[in-house]
Each structure stands twice: as C-alpha cells, then as structure tokens.
Amino acid sequence: MCCKELLLNSYRVSRENFSVFQPILRDQSDVKAFRGAAQKGGDIIFTYEPGWTA
C-alpha cells in the first residue's frame, strides 16, 4: 500500500503544545524555511516558505 504525500498550507500550534512542537521543528534541516505568526491567545500559525530568509 502506498501513501499519498500530505501537503499543508499552514499548521497551527497551540500555546499548550508548543513545548512539544519546538524541538521537532528545531531538528528539521530546513528549519529556517518555517515562519511563525503569533495569534491572540498564544497560538502560532506556521507556514513553510523556502527561501524567505538569507
């Protein structure tokens, strides 16, 4: 059985789950391609935008 690739435009991380998410994000080889936008209440919406940083 083959799995289809899952593509997301964005991913919302709650304030409560950020401490679990942060080490996973930090270990990514392309960590600088992720942008986080803070929301009211402490959630963060992450988007993957390769090339947005130098």
Secondary structure, 3 states (H helix, E strand, C coil): CCCCCCCCCCEEECHHHHHHHHHHHHCCCCHHHEEEEECCCCCEEEEECCCCCC
